[in-house]
Amino acid sequence: MSEHTESGVHVASLKLLVGVMIALMFGTWLTVSVTHFDFGGFNIWIGLAIATTKAILVGLYFMHLRWDKPFNAFVFISAFAFLALFIGFALMDTGHYQNVIIPGWPLK
């Protein structure tokens, strides 16, 4: 169980930190595994979803935002969600003019 010290510093349990580490390792394995499949236009969204989930886990547990004021965690999670959204839209747009940049793309 986690506890607070007299100075107000949060001490996370080893069991929790190991669990988050295992979840991050699973996320890394999942990232590598999904590259072996073609999901069409969803490839980028799947990769961004996995990366965003891993970033949220790091922020909440290793940066102790989980035990900070809820507004700070909300801002952190929202920032990563919007970052994933903006990058996703930018990468979706590249498919429309990729054949101009690389002649003959996509190869058939």
N, C-alpha and C positions, 0 to 999 in steps of 0.2 A: 504494500500500500504506500502511496506517496505521502509525504509529510512536509510541513513547513517548519523551518528553523525559527529561532527567536528573532533573527534579523529580517524575516519575511521572505527569504530566498526559498524557492521551491526545489525540493529534491525528488527527482523522478525515480521510481523503482527500477531495478535492473531488469526485472521481468518485462516491464512495459517497454523499455528501451530495446531489449532484444527482440520483442515482438514487432516493434516498428522496423527494426533492422531487417528482420525476416520478410516483412511486407515489402520493404524497398528492394530486397534481393529478388523477391518474386516479381515485382514490377519490372526490374531489369531483365529478368528471364523472359517475361511476357513481351517486352519491347523487342527483344531479339527474335523471339518465336514468331511474332506477327509479320516480320519482314519476309518470311518464307511463303506468305500467302498474298494473293492479289485481291484486294477488296475494292478495286476501281478507284472512284473518287473519294472513298472513305478512308483510304490509307493515311492521309494527313490528319484526319480527325481522330482516328484511333491512336496514332502516335502522340498527338497533342493531349488527348484525354489521359493517356498513361503518364506522360511527363507532368501534366498539371496535378494529377493525383499524388505523384511522388513528391513534387514540390510542396504541396499542402501538408503532407505527412512530415516532411523535414521541418517546415515552419512551425507547425503546431506542437510537435513533440521535442525535436532537438533544439529549437529556438525558444521553447517553453511558452509559446503563444497560447497554448491550450489553457494555461493557468493564469494568463494575464487578463486584462480587461477584455470583455467580449468584443468591444468595438475594434480593438487592434487586430484580433483574429479575423473579424469580418472584412476589414480593409485589406489585410494580407491575402485572404482567399479571393476577394473581388479583384484585386490587382492581377493575380495569376489567371483568373477566369477571363478577364478582358484581354490580357496579353495573348492567351490562347486563341480567343476569338479574332483579334486583329491579325495575328500571324496567319490564322486559318483563312481569313478572307483574302489576304495578300497572296497566299500560295494558291488559292483557288483561281485567282485571276490570271496567274501565269500560264495556265493551261490553254487560255484563249489566244495567246499570241506567241506561244512557244515555237510554233512552226516558222515564224518570221525570224526569230533569234537563231534557231538551229535549223538550217534547210533540210528538208526531208523528214522532219520529226512529225509525228511518230512513225517509226519504220513499220511497214506492214508486211 
